[in-house]
Amino acid sequence: MPPPGYIGRAPAFTGAAPSRRVQWDWGREKRSANQVGFLLEKIGLLRCRGLTGVVLVSTFIRKALQPLRCRRFPMWEYTGVADPDRISGEELTPAEIRLRVIAITEGT
């Protein structure tokens, strides 16, 4: 059984010992392959403009958004405290945001 969210057709289970295959006939859809280069280019532009992991983490914390959660609207259309995708109505102070970012980025 393929993992959740898998798109494609996995090879049949035969019960034999695993062996290396030269080529797979399953995987991501071909149409999504074209998007990867486009997205990497956009990420590169954001990095040139100063986007870092710390900036990203602090944005998620400040806006009370879960990074991998399915949203009603894209994150760039965030509407504030009343946003339907916000996980908490609590407003954090800059000091509280800073402490949470440090805890995540330093692994404490």
HELIX and SHEET records of a PDB file:
HELIX    1   1 LYS A   30  CYS A   48  1                                  19    
HELIX    2   2 GLY A   53  LYS A   63  1                                  11    
HELIX    3   3 MET A   75  GLU A   77  5                                   3    
HELIX    4   4 PRO A   94  THR A  105  1                                  12    
END                                                                             
